[in-house]
Amino acid sequence: MIRTAKRTELIEVAQGRRPADIVIQGGTVANVYSGEFLRQNVAIYQDAIAYVGENEVTIDEHTIVIDAEGMYVSPGFIEPHAHPWVIYNPVSMTAKVLPLGTTTTVNDDLFFYLHFGVDGFRQMIEDLRALPGNFFWLVRLVSQADFSGERDWFDPQEIRKLLEMDEVVGTAEVTRWPLLYQGDPFLIDTIEAAKRARKVVDGHTAGCSYEKLNSIAASGVSACHEAITAEEALHRLRLGLWTTLRHSSLRPDFPEIIRLITEKKVSTHRITMTTDGPHPGFIEREGFVDGLVRKAVELGVPPMTALQMATINAATYLRLDDDIGGIAPGKLADIILLPDLVTFKPSLVISKGSIVARDGKLLASLPPIDWNRYVSKKPFLFAKERLEDEHLYRYPHPGPNKPVPVAYFKSNVITERKDVHLPSVNGYADLSRHPGLLYASLIARNGQWVAQAILERFAVDIDGMASTYNTTTELLVIGRNPKAMAAAAKKVYEMGGGIVVVDDGKTVVEIPLPFTGMMTTDHSFGTAVRFHDELLAVLQKRGFPFHDILYTLLFLTCDFLPGLRLIPYGLYDVKRGEVVLPAERLEEKVAK
Ligand SMILES: Nc1ncnc2[nH]cnc12
C-alpha cells in the first residue's frame, strides 16, 4: 500500500527529532502481535505510525495530542469478506461502518462487474480511491446463476489485468464450488495466476464434506466462511484454509460456531470473522465488525483473541499485514480508541493518520460519485406494456394428471421440490384453490426470455411484488394475482430497478434501486435501513415466515443452493442438475 510518510521522516519522529502530527498518550495499546495490553504512547506522522513506546513524543504547536487515559488503543477493524450492495452501496456502507471502527473492507465485485464489465469497474475502483478508509476488492470468476455468455463476460485476460491492480487483493468466492471440485480449467488457471501475483483466493464451500474439502484446498482456495458448525469450521482449519467465522443477518451463527474456540480450544491464528453482507437493519442494530468482536467476547472469547481475529489475522490472510492490522512503527495509522472491551464501540477512529470519526459520527467527507456513469447496460430493453400480459406470470400446466413442481421454502433460502397435483385451466396451473401457492417469473431485462416457477411458503398473502434485487438482477415477479404482479413489475421498470409490492390495487412498498437494480444511489445509510425495515414488515404481515427477505429474494435465482431455483435457463433442480421447465422466449410467450 502507498504511504505518504517518508521512511526517513518516520525514523526522525521515532527518535524524537521531528514532531509527530498526532500523539495518543496514556492509553492501553492492544498489541495484537504479542497478545499483550501495554500502557504506551503512539506517535503518528502523516499517514503512518512512527513510534510505540513509553517515551514522551516530540510535539509542536501543530501536533494533535489525544489523551487516551482509561481507553484501549486498538488497530482498526478489518472486514475480509464484504458484499457492499445490500440496498446500501460502497459509499453509504463506508459512511456507516467507519465510525464503528472498521477501517478496512474487502469487497466482492459481483454486481459491479456484471453491470459495468471491466472498463466501468476499473473506473469505479479508481474513483473510490477517494473514499475514507481502505476499500479493497475481490474479483469474481463466475456469476451465481449461469447464463448464456457468462464465460465471455468473465474474460480470463481481463480478470488477470484486474488482479494486477493494488486495490484487488484476490479472487472472490466461487459459490458454484463443484466447478473447482471438477477442476474447471479456467478457474484453476486463473487461481494459479492470482497466486503467482501473491493474491488470495477466497472460497465458498457451503455444505462441503471433509473429503471434498481436500479437493477444494488442492484447487488453491485459501479461505472459507461457509462453515455453520464448529465441526465444519474445524475441518477447514485442519486443511489449511483460513477459517472465517460468520455471524450475519442471514446466518447469525456465532453461538454455535464460536465453540471452535471456546470448547475445541484450537489455535486461533488462522481464524478470522465476517459479517458476510448483512442487511442494513442488522448493521444498524448489531453493528459491523465491532458487533462480531462484541458477540465473540460475550460468548467467551478472550478480548485479545477477538481483537486479533478482527485485525492482524485478517490482515495476514489478505497479505496486507505489512501495512495494516496492528499498531507498530512503519504501519499505516489505522487506529481506534475503545472506552471498554465489552461494547467495542470506538470513541475515535483514525484512518491513515486522519481523524475520520468521533463518538459514532463520521467526520471525513465522502466523494461525490455518479454511479450510473459506470453502468454499460440499459435497465430494460423491451416495451413496458409487455409486462401487462398475464401469460408472463401464469404457470404452464405440464399436462393432464401430471404433477406441477413447486419450490417449497424450507428455510429463508433453502427450497425443496414438491410435486403437487393442480387443476389445469386453459393450459395453466390453477392456484385459486391452493392458498399459499404463488406464481414467480424471472423476466430478462433485455426482453429475451422468461423463466417460471410456483412457490410455496414464501408469503401467503402477496398480491404482487417485483424485484431486481436478486442475484441475476433480472426482473423477478412474485404473487397470486397476475394483475397486481404486472403493476408491480411495471413500477420497477419505470424506476430502472428496485422492489415494489402491490396490495389490493395499491403500491405499499416502493424502493428505487437504480444502481444495478441492487443499490440506492444515496449516500445515506439510514435510507437503506428504512427501505429494508419497511419491506420486511410489509411482507411479514402478509405471511413471510422468515427473518431475512433480501436473502430470500437474492438466492431464489441462484444455482448453488439446494432445491428448485429460478435461473436464466428456467426452473432448475439443483441436485439433479436439470432444467425442469426451460425459459421461454418472451416474444413467444406474450404473443400466445
Ligand atoms: N453469495 C452472495 N451473493 C450475494 N450477496 C451475498 N451476501 C452474502 N453472500 C452473498
The ligand as a Gaussian input file, in Angstrom:
#p B3LYP/6-31G(d) Opt

LIG

0 1
 N      -23.062000     -15.187000      -2.303000
 C      -23.555000     -13.972000      -2.109000
 N      -24.012000     -13.246000      -3.125000
 C      -24.527000     -12.040000      -2.951000
 N      -24.583000     -11.456000      -1.782000
 C      -24.136000     -12.132000      -0.733000
 N      -24.073000     -11.836000       0.550000
 C      -23.559000     -12.888000       1.207000
 N      -23.260000     -13.873000       0.366000
 C      -23.606000     -13.422000      -0.850000

